[in-house]
């Protein structure tokens, strides 16, 4: 797998079954993982390789580059950033230390299983807090206990198909982290940090129209 570092223009979650479920992650939410959640679990992020397998247009992969030594990026759809491949297909890969991604909500368990099979050191999934509910998921968590469930104190607005700095949301998000050698799940809160971790350069230069309730992840 090769890394594509091109910066594409920021180009579907409560979606039809065949949707690509593309809701780009605000970059500050990825920095929050690297600054507030991973340090107690991981030494020397800059010496490690991370794979973002649902990279879209790079909104999560780019801030990961600020913290990890090597970032691999791919997506099932050719958004213009990263390699085009289906993460859920059982193809041979060079195993990275970590896999970090915002998976399609309806494929969250499938992404988690595949990631845990591939990564050597750990997996971090950004999911709706509601992902913690459900009989199937409770069985999965019993089989594969996370190291940390890190709940955002602030909301993380995500908009269908694009980044939007002005968006708001009623949806709550959390990072679920599995780390080698850690099976005693701990709950942590990610403190308010958007103001500190946000960058003007993270957002499209053109002014976006305000997001509608139809656009934001429900």
N, C-alpha and C positions, 0 to 999 in steps of 0.2 A: 504494500500500500504506500502511495506517495502522498505527500502533503501539498495541498493547493492553498497558497497564501493570498490569492487574489481577493480583492475587496469588491464583492458584487453589490449591486443596488439591492437594498432590502426589498425583496419581492412581494389544515383546515382543522377540534376537540369536540364539541357538541355537534357532531358532524354525521353525514351519511356513512354507511358501513364502508364504502369504498373510498372515502375521503383520505387525503394525505395528512389531515389533522395538523396543519402547519400554523403554530402560534409561536413566533420568535420570542426568545427569552431576553428581557432587558438585561444588558451586560452587568449592571450593578449586582443583580441577583447571583450571578456566577462568581463575581468577586467576593460576595458575602460568604459563599461556600469556602473559598480558598483562604479568606482572612479569619473568619470566625468559627469555622467548623472543622476543617481538616488539620490544622496545626497540632492539636493534642493527639491526633491519631497517626500522623505521617511526619517523618523527618525528611528534610531536604527535598521538597517538591521539585526543585529545579534540576534534580538529577533523574527524574522519572519521566516516563512516557505515558501520555493519556490519549485515549481515543474517544472522539465525539461522533457516534454513529447515526445521529439524526440531526446533522449540522445545519440543514437549511441553507441560509445565506451567510452563516458564520457568526451569528450573534453571540453564541456561547463559546465557540472555538477561539475567537479572537481574545477575549479576556483570559481564557485558560492559558494562552501563550505568555501572559504576563507572569505566570506562577510555575508552570511546568516546563521542564527542559525540552520536551518534544511533544507536539500536538498533531495527532492524525485526525482527519475529518472525512466523513462520508455521509451519503444520504441515498435513499432509494430513488429520489427524483433529482434530475439535473438542474439544481438551482444556480449553478455557476460557481459553487464553492465546494472544494473537496472532491473526493472520488465518488463515482456513482456505483453503489452496490446495495444489495438488500441484506441488512445486518442479520435478519432472522434466517437466512439460508445457511445450511451447514457446510460452509466452505472452509478450507484450512486458512488460518491467518497467523501472522506473527503476533504472539500474545503481548499486549501492552501491560504496564503495571496497573493502570487504572482505566476504567471506563466511566465517563461522566456525560450525562445527557438529559434532555427533557423529552421523554418518549411519548409517542402517541398514547393518549389516555386509555383507549380500548385495547392497546397492545402492551400495557405496562408490565404485566406478569411475564409475557413472552420475552420482552426486552430484558427484564431482570434476570430471568433464567439464563438466557444467552450470555448476558454480560458476566454473570457469576461463573459461567463455564469458561469464559475466555480470559478475563482479567486475572493477573497473578496476585495482585495486592488488594484491590478494592474496587467498589462500584458506588457511584453516587447518582441517584435519580431525583430529578425535580418533578414533583407530582402535586396534584391537588390534594389537600389534606383529606378529602373524602376517600382517597385511595387507601387509607388505613382501614376503612370499613369493608365489610363483606365476608361471607363465609369462605369463599375460595381464597381470598387474600389472607385471611387469618390462618388458613392451613399452610399457605406458602410461607408466611412469616414464622410459623412454628418450625417449619423445616429449615428455613434459612433466616435465623434471627439477625436483624440489623444491629450494627454497632451503635448507631445514633439515629434518632429521628429529630431533625432540627427544624423547628417551626418558626416561620417568619413572624416577627411582631408587627411588621408593616405588610400591607398588601403588595402583591407583585402583579401589576396590570399587564396582561397579554392580549394582543389584538390579532385577529385573524389575518394572516398573510403579510404582516408588516410590523415594524417597531413604531410605537407612537408614544412620545414623551408625555403627552397631555392626557393619556387614557387613565381611567379609573376602573375599579372592579370590586365586586362583592365576593369574589372567589378567593379562598385562602390556599396558600401553597406551603409545601414543606420539602426539605431535602431528606431523603432516606439514604443512609450510608451503610454499606457493608465493608468491613475492613478485616483483613487477615489477622487472626488471633483475638478478635473481639466478638464475643457472642452474647454478652450481657447488655441488652438494649438499654440505652439511656435517652431520656428526653431532654432536649436543650432548646432554648429560645435564641433565635438570631436577633440581636438587638436592633433597634432602628438605626439603619446605616445607609439608606439610599442617598442622603445628602452628601455623605462623606465619600461614597464609592461611585457616584454618578460622574460621567465625563461628557462634556459637550460633544466631543468627537464620536461618542457612541451612537448618535442619532442622525438620521437622514438630514441633509442640509435643507431640503425643501420643507416647508411647513405642511404638516399633515392636517387633513380635515379631522375634526373631533370624532373619536370613535363612538359608535352607537352601541346600544345594549346588544344588538344582534351580532356585532363584531367581536365583543369581548367574550372570553371563555366563561361559561356559566358553571 
